[in-house]
Amino acid sequence: MSKPVLYHAPNSRSQTPQWLNEELGGVCDVKLMNLAAQEQKAPEFLKLNPMGKIPVLIHEGVVVTEAAAICVYLADRFPEAGLAPKLDDPRRGTYLRWIFFAPSSIEPLILDKLVPAERANPDALLYGSEETALNSIRHALSNGDYILGDQFSAADVVFGSTLNFAMMFGAIEKEKLFTDYVGRLTARPAAQKCAEANQKFSKELGLDS
């Protein structure tokens, strides 16, 4: 199997699949992108992702975009790491549910908190209301240390990254349930290795002021 190529920029959404890459043992070749230089808007890159955004994964001729989708893809393609329930595992639905809740509900909540906007019909928002979203996060974390109870999975990489980002920027208050969960995740060797790598990547790109 050829190695996937992950187009990545430090301090961006691509840090989520970069963390998963470390959890998988570094299965991807990482191609650094300089967002400040608008490399993601270059014509050749737009052929991969017309949105002009990262992350992008290329593997055996397949192009995958969106951080959560890339994490699902990688966890399934490298099952020996045990980061995704199999298709016939009853936990698969829970796993997918919360992986995609993060970008579809937590991220819009972050944006609305950081850039307030009036909504004609708040009930039509993807996340319903702030309290509904927070209660959903609490529910997701109610069954144990991780989304799947005692088992860490790619769902925690996506969900945890998004929740951590939300708390860092003050969009979600630092409740003990949330900070304990994120603390378990950031203490993982792969998460720490990812953070160290991104410091190195920032220096390579001349972004470390």
Secondary structure, 3 states (H helix, E strand, C coil): CCCCEEEECCCCCCHHHHHHHHHCCCCCEEEECCCCCCHHHCHHHHHHCCCCCCCEEEECCEEEECHHHHHHHHHHHCHHHCCCCCCCCCCHHHHHHHHHHHHHHHHHHHHHHHCCCCCCCHHHCCCCCHHHHHHHHHHHCCCCCECEECECCHHHHHHHHHHHHHHHCCCCCCCHHHHHHHHHHHCCHHHHHHHHHHHHHHHHCCCCC
